[in-house]
Each structure stands twice: as C-alpha cells, then as structure tokens.
Amino acid sequence: MSFPNGSQQPAAAPSEQGGVNGQPGFAGQLAESVPESATSGSALVKVYGSGEAGVRALDNVDIGFAGGRFSAIMGPSGSGKSTLMHCLAGLDTPTSGRVMLGDTDLTGLSDKQLTLTRRDRIGFLFQSFNLLPTLTAEQNILLPLELSGRKPDRQWLNELTESLGIDQRLRHRPSELSGGQQQRVAVARALITRPEVVFADEPTGALDSKSGANLLEFLRGSVRQFGQTVVMVTHDPVAASHADSVVLLADGNIAGRIDDPTQEAVLDSLRRLGG
Amino acid sequence: MLRNTLLQLRHNIGRLTAAGLAIVLGVGFVAATLVFTGTMQSSVRHMVAAPNLAADVVVDDQVARVAEGNENDKRQQRLRKVRDTEGVDVAVPRTESYANASWKGERYSVELNRLPEQQALRWYELAEGSYADAADEVVLSERAADSANLSPGDTITLQQPRYVSPREGESEKAPPKREVTVSGLVDIGSNVLTGGSRVTVFAPQGLLNQLGTTDYRAIDLLLADGADTSAVLDRLRGKLDAGQYVKVRTGQQQADYAVKLFSGRVAAALNAVLLPFGAIALFVAGFVIVNTFSVLHAQRSRQYALLRCVGATRGQIRRSALFEALLVGLVTSVIGTVFGVLVSATVSWPLGLTDSPVDFGSLGITPLALTAPVAAGLLVTFLASLAPAARAMRVAPLAALRPVPDEQASRRIGRARLVSAVVFTVAGAGFLLGGALLGSMTMAVPGGLLAVVGVLLFTPTLIPAVARAFGYLMRSLGPTGTLASGNAVRNPYRASSTSTALMIGVGLIVLLLTGTASARNGANEQIDQRYPVDVKIAAEERGQPVPEGVGQRLAALEGTAATAALSGASFEMERPETSMPEGASREDIPPATFRAMGIAPAKLAEVSRHGAEALRQGTALAPSGILDSWGWSEGDRVELPIGEGSATFRLASTDLIRSGFLLTSSDLAATGAETSTSEIWARATSDTYTPSYTGELNSLAEESASTPIDVGGAVQMRAQFTQVLDTLLLIVTGLLAVAVIIAVVGIANTLGLSVLERGRESALLRALGLTRGQLRGTLALEAVLLAVVGTVLGALIGVLFAFGGVAAMFENIGLPVSFAVPWTRLLLVIACAIPAGVLASVLPARRAAKAQPAAALSEE
C-alpha cells in the first residue's frame, strides 16, 4: 500500500501543534495542557447503572491526545477503554467531567449539536466494518458528506480510494466485497470529511493478520503524510505497536504510557497489569 | 421444547403486538357482524311473533291481501264470512299499510296500522297518554315518536300515498287528507324492520275508513268463551276454502310460522353482505402475520440453529413455531371476539335493538357467534404461519457456529410461481376482457378473480420493482431518501407482503369508487334521456295552480338557467271503443281525466334538454304510455275535447311529460279552456348533481308550505340517485376501512420489526452524523414509499378491474357502457397514503431514534 505524495493537507487537521515528525514525547498529556490536545478529557467519570449495582467504567480519568499523532488505548477487557473512546468521540456522554474536541467542549452540547460535530469533525472506524448494506461502496464513503449536505471533493475521493486500492470496487455493494476491502471502504469513509480526529475501535479485530497489518500501515501513513490524528482502541499488542504511543487503562484508570512502543514493551506492561 | 417455545414467546411478546392487533381487528369484525345480525334476528323474531300471540286464531288471507282497489267488496265479504262463523267472538282485520304524514312543517312516511278496539288484541303496552277512541285520534310507537319529537296532544296530518293508476297516464283525484291528534304512545319494542326510526301510527277503524285504507293482510280472531278452538279452525277452513292462499292457524301456530319464515332470513342476508368484509379484513391480517413470523424466525435463526446443534429435530422446530402461532392466534382471537361483542353492543344500542350499551342480555350472542370468529382467527394465523415455520425448520445446525451473515441474500421469485402468475394474470385478464366485450358477468367475475390471484402471485416481483422506481424519485430528497428507498426493498418478500395488504384494501375501495362513478355516469345519461327537463314544479294537489311567486323565486336561484310557466287545463275524455280491455263495456270504465298543458315552442327549447323540436302548431305531445293504452300511434289525428269545443291534433310521443298532453300555448289558448299555471319548468346551469342547488330547490318547496308543491325533474332524480350511491359507497368504504387500517398497522409492524433488526445500522448512522430527525425522516419516507406503492398499485388494479366489471355489467343489462374514472377521489385516496405512511412510522421511528450510537456499537 503506497501513498501518493499528498500535497494536500487535511484542512481541518490541527497541525500547528503536533507536527508530522514531532518528537516522540508523551502520548497522554496532562489536563493543564488541554488546549494543545486534539482531543482530551478531564476528570472523566462514567457510571453504568446506579447504587450498589453501579459500575464505574471510568474513574476520574484525565487524558489528552496530541494532534497529528497515532495513539493507541490498551487495556484488558472491562478496563474502560471503549467507554473512554465513546466519551471522547461524543458517542456517549460521561456521568461527569469534561470532553474537549479542539476548542469545543462536547459535554455541553445538545444531542443535535453532538451529532453535527461527529458528522463534520470526527471520523470512525469499527471492528465490524459497519457499512450500510443497501448502499454501494462509494455511497457509503460519501455518506457523511451527504448527510451534512456538503459537496464531495472528487479529487480527495480519488486519492483516498486509489491509495486504499478500492477505486475499482466503488460500484459494488458491501456484500460483494471481502472483509479487508470492506474495512478499507470504512477507512475512506472515516477520512473523507478530513476529520480532526479519527477514532478506531478494534479496527483489525475482524481482519486476517495481513489485511490488518496493511490497514495499520495505512493509518500510520495518513498520520505521517496528512498530519491526521488517529486514536485507536485495541487489545492486540501487534496493532498497538504500530502507534506512536500507547496509553494503558485498567479498572477505569490510566495505568501507564509507552512511547514508540514495541510489541514486547506492550506485552510486558499488559502482563504487569494483568498480574 | 414446549417450555422453550413459551419462553421465546414471552421474550418476543412486544414484537407480536402489531400482528395481534391485526388479528383482533379482523376477528373483532367477524364477531361483531355475527352478534349484530344475531341481535337483529332475535329482535325481528320478537316483532313478528308478538302480534300473532295476541289473537286466539289468525286467518292468513292472501286472497284478500292481493285484492285490488275495486275489490273492496270481496274483502268485506270474506270478513263477514269469518265473523259469522260459530264460535268467533271478534274478527279484526289486521291492516298494515303506509301513509304520508306531516307534522311541524315536515313530511314523513309512516306505517299505518289498525288499532283494535279489543284490549286483548293490543299486543303493545300503553306508555303515555291514552288509547284513541275517536276517529280523529291515533296512538304512535313510542321510540320513533320520541325521536321525531312527537308527544300526546300534537296533531299530525295523514294521507294515503298517491294512488298510482295501473293504466299509465290517467290521473286520479288526490286521496283524502285527515288531521288527527296524538292521544297516546305505545311501546312496541324495537322495530328493526323499519330501521327503528319510522313512526308507526295505530289508527281506529273509523279513521282508516276515512283515509280509504281498507286492505288487510290477516284477520285476528278472538273466540267466544268456551268455544272449541279446533272445531272453529275446521269451520273456518271449510268456509274460506283454506288452501295454498288461505291459512287458518291458532295465534301460537301463526307466531311460530312467522318466526320460521323470518328465521335465518334477516341474519343470513345481513351476514352475506357483511361477512365478506370480515373475510377481507382477516385475509389482509394474514399478510401482517406472515411478515411478523418471518421476521421473528429470521431473528431467531441462530437460536434455532443452536437448538438443532443440541439435538432438536426439524419437526420439533416446526412444531414449536406452529404451536407458538396457534397460541398467539388463540389469545388474540379470544380478545378479538370480546372486542367484537363490545362493538356490536355499542352499535345495537343507538339502533334501538337494546336498551343500553351494556344490555348484553338482549344481544343475539349465539354459540356460533362466539366460536366461529375464534376458529376463523386461529385458521388464518395457522395458515399464515405455515410458510415462516417451514423456513425456520430449514435452518442448518451449522448456522449456529458461523457468524451472523450480514445481509440475507434476497430470495428471488420462484420460476413455478412466476409462470403461474403470468398464466393466471393473462388468462384472468382475457376472461375479464371477454366478459366485458360480450356482456357476460359469468365470464367477467371468475376472470377478475383469476387475475387477482395472478397479480397476488406477482407481487414479490412487482412491488419491489415499483418501489425501486419510486425510490429513484426519492433519491432527489437527499441522503434520507436514498437510505429509505434502499431499506424499503431490502427484503423483497417483506416489502411486497406489506404493500400487498394495502393494495388489496385500496384496490377494493377504488374498484367501488370507479364502479359507482360509472354507475352514476350511466344513470345520469339515462336520466338525461328520460327526463329532458331539469326542474318541474307543480302543486302537490293535482289540478291546483302553482302558487304565485314560485316562478320568480325559482328563476332567481343561482343555478337556474331558464324558467317557463306552463298553463294547463283539465278535460275528460271517453276511451275509444278499440282500446277497451277485453270483455269490458263502456259502463265499467268511467271517462279519464287528462290535463293539457301549453308552452311556447321557443320557451320549451330553453328549458328542456331535448325533445322540444317535436312541439309544433297543431301537434299534441303525449307520453308513449298513453298512446299505447289508448290504441293510438304517432301521426294519428285525434280530437281532444279541451275547453268548450274540441280541436283536432296530430299526435306525437314525448318524454317531456309523464301524463296528459303538451300543446303549444297558442293552441291551448285557442281552445278557449280556462287555464291556470299548472307547472313551472326550469333548466339548471349544471347537468350533474349539485348539492347546493338541490338544497335550494328543497327549501323553495318548504317555503311554500301553505300550498304544498312538488319539485321533480332530472335534478331531483340525479340528487336521489347520487345520494343513494354515495350512501352505499360510504357504508362499503367504511366496512373496507377495517382492512385498510389493518394494512397500515402492517406497515408499522414491518417497519417496527425492521428497526429492531437494523439497530446496529441506526446506531452507526447516528454515529456518522445522522440527526434523530433525519433518522425519523428516513423511516417515515420508507413507510410512505411502502404505502404509496400499495396504494398506487391498488388504485391501478381497482380501476382496471372496475373497467372490466362495469363494461360487462352494462352490456349485460343492455345499457350503453358508460365508464367514468373518479379522478379527484382517486387522487385523494392516493394522497391519503402519505399521511398514513407517516402515521405508521411514528412508533417505529421513536424507537429507532432512541438508540444510543455508542450502546448499539459496543454490543457484539
């Protein structure tokens, strides 16, 4: 998978603060430096249920992800990593605390405002591809633009689909595509709006290892080439090792950070958390 | 297995709501019909038995009954024979006739019965006031009098309906009119035979004599004390020549006989009319049930596969599915039956069949009325669940181990089905067309039914194709339109059975709309032909002049194009020898009274639609009936003794008048006869039914209450015909509405079940930025699409079938085929599909919009 020399920078990407080759520093920034983060949460608490039966999925989490970087959130099952991502992405509202997307405070937004924010400023990748079966690949990719009534940028569409190798499959419906192809369509859909942040939830979970590796390379490439900000939730150390940094979560708390992670370093930390 | 079935059923109870509602409505309709007709029947039974039970012996005398006007003597003779029979104390002729009545400025038709002098023969109870004892007093039936706002002390005017001469064209004097006082009210129970609303007047014999109402249908007898009933019966039978036409029975026997005569007839006739609509409703409900179980089983396919993995046989799965359906069918059918009983109780009360809306004792709840609807509901549910159960059974155990397939590949229509669909449709359409061309209903009706079966077989291809075509239009509405059109045809079978249900209901309604529009059109053509004059006003009393000022007021009405006053004179004329009935001598037949009217030919051309050119100087126009019965033919020269002398006229037949002769005004004047304004004719600006104009004419007639006038002509005929047709149409549409409502419930059902299936997708769309409003809009559009497709196809098929049926029927009765498409009403029906679709989407859309984007995505 190769990138054309992307002269075009995603317009919405906040690139001043986190350069493409920005020095590897800390992945999770502290709450004080929130404005510099592409997406951040402070004092996030999420409780499911109530009273005795209540489960604290997030327990006072402060976290920020720098722009133009590929970050991963890791942790064992039930550590709260998916909840954290859902809160940051405006898919779910935290019980208390604050979520910022760039300069916007998501916690104060109405459902409609949240929806419009997601539509225009956030991209999503899911484990189970989640393409709409009634739409063709192209219609699926352009859906977020259509929903917001924006005109599709043909050149950007061509660039994306060519680099993802799906430009010949655009007229097909999802049921006629392989798993890898479907996930690449989903990637194109996530990037078509030039979102400020792409949130990926176990994007390689349903792929074979080769397709998975290709996908991660592409995501990494999009960060390098276009300064895209990507936040990925995964439990796969191999996937996590493609990221610039990894935040470890356990029992709703941040349990550690690894910059420039290797598989071994990630496995080590996980083992320590589990043990 | 049984436990599992029950648990599954409990788990999915919410998803069965719509299907349950459909069954409840369908079964409720059937139950309500049966209970209602049963109630009618028991009420009728009571009504026909009661008068007979009051008498000791009843002479059922068909000979007297069919005796004609002049045979009054014969009736009296027979009555005398009965009275003279030994052992007979009292013999009272039972008069059951009709009369025109007026009170408080309004005119009514009432039943006119004899009030016997003997208390024993009064089978009703006095409710208010007293019985009439003078010839100027009457008692009335209580309920109808109450609703007509009449009470003791009020006066009403009675008159026999105008006597219609068996020899057309000959006029008679108006029957005598009497003003009488209401002395009391009697409770006769509820009289469904007259809809419970017509007033029954019980009049003493003296009054009946004055009114000239002398016919009777039976004689009620009271026997002398100690008389031997069977001996009296024998004596009467001998005297009256009892046989086919004369029966002598005891009161009890006569009551039993009358009940037997009526038993079943009323209920059977009503059931025959109403139950087909129940069948249609249940048929449509079947589609909703098929959809529900198809979706339910598809959603459970993994569970079924798991069961198969752990050792359940196919038969067990199938039995479980069928048992579930039967259980649902049983519960909802029982609810539906109870619902139906409640409905019929509510309906029976205002009709006067019961004393209150909760008077269940008076309802005709037969065992059949309770069991048949439940059986019908069970049968429909069972049949509708056969195919889904068969599909559930086919799930492979391996399916449990595979991930859930993303999208079930849409099943294509089977070849056998397609072939039979084509064969049925083509053959049926051929027969329908053939029947239309040859005017054979026996060919057109089965042809139409065959074509319906063909079209129904086609629907799984037809409906998605039409939906896709409409879907292209909806794309222009943006992403919601694109999503909705894609979703609507995702599962062609589901979409087609949803829309088909609506198609059936709408198709039938449109069929009726088109049929009645054509009938109205045909009738208007016939009316135009037979009634060339739109408005004819005459004094109600024959021979009287039209009151002053009526002509001016008629001319001033908006909608009147031209008016003309006709002067008229009466004259008497002897029948020519040649036209005497066989064996009749001149003494038997009195001279006939005719009326000759005059109008200027130019005026006539203004006020008539056709036929004016026949009126010339020296010509007398007469209805063909007179020419025939008097042995004349067109072109004959006949001397008419009008005025002092008599003049000779050339005869021509006309449709302009129903009786008498029409001359030019100058010819009439030349006879020197004394004339008065006999009629006023007018031409209306519109040649179709205009309610406002008809209303104006009626109020014109009411204003002239001092000298009552009659308003006739084509306008009245059109109004009557249109009103009758519209009323019928309204009733039948109301009955079909149940099927349409079920079909709309079906749309909501399909949508609701699809929304559950597409939970993840809805959440994804919300995550990608589809607002709640847009999501609701998508579902509303999907529902509208399904509704519009069903409606448009239904309308199309309804019009086509109506065309065949109307053509065949008109040909059959020998009228020129007159086909009319009621465009406005059709468009209205189609336009109704849009709000109906939106309405059907409300609940499913609310549910879909509730989905939290995150929650739906994280659950695997």
Chai-1 contact restraints between the chains, C-beta under 6 A:
chainA,res_idxA,chainB,res_idxB,connection_type,confidence,min_distance_angstrom,max_distance_angstrom,comment,restraint_id
A,S82,B,S858,contact,1.0,0.0,6.0,A-B,restraint_1
A,H86,B,A854,contact,1.0,0.0,6.0,A-B,restraint_2
A,L91,B,A767,contact,1.0,0.0,6.0,A-B,restraint_3
A,L91,B,P853,contact,1.0,0.0,6.0,A-B,restraint_4
A,L91,B,A854,contact,1.0,0.0,6.0,A-B,restraint_5
A,D92,B,A854,contact,1.0,0.0,6.0,A-B,restraint_6
A,K112,B,T771,contact,1.0,0.0,6.0,A-B,restraint_7
A,T115,B,G769,contact,1.0,0.0,6.0,A-B,restraint_8
A,T115,B,T771,contact,1.0,0.0,6.0,A-B,restraint_9
A,R118,B,G769,contact,1.0,0.0,6.0,A-B,restraint_10
A,R119,B,G769,contact,1.0,0.0,6.0,A-B,restraint_11
A,F124,B,A767,contact,1.0,0.0,6.0,A-B,restraint_12
A,N130,B,L764,contact,1.0,0.0,6.0,A-B,restraint_13
A,P133,B,E407,contact,1.0,0.0,6.0,A-B,restraint_14
A,T134,B,G486,contact,1.0,0.0,6.0,A-B,restraint_15
A,T134,B,N487,contact,1.0,0.0,6.0,A-B,restraint_16
A,T134,B,R490,contact,1.0,0.0,6.0,A-B,restraint_17
A,P144,B,L768,contact,1.0,0.0,6.0,A-B,restraint_18
A,P144,B,G769,contact,1.0,0.0,6.0,A-B,restraint_19
A,E146,B,P479,contact,1.0,0.0,6.0,A-B,restraint_20
A,L147,B,P479,contact,1.0,0.0,6.0,A-B,restraint_21
A,L147,B,G769,contact,1.0,0.0,6.0,A-B,restraint_22
A,L147,B,L770,contact,1.0,0.0,6.0,A-B,restraint_23
A,S175,B,E407,contact,1.0,0.0,6.0,A-B,restraint_24
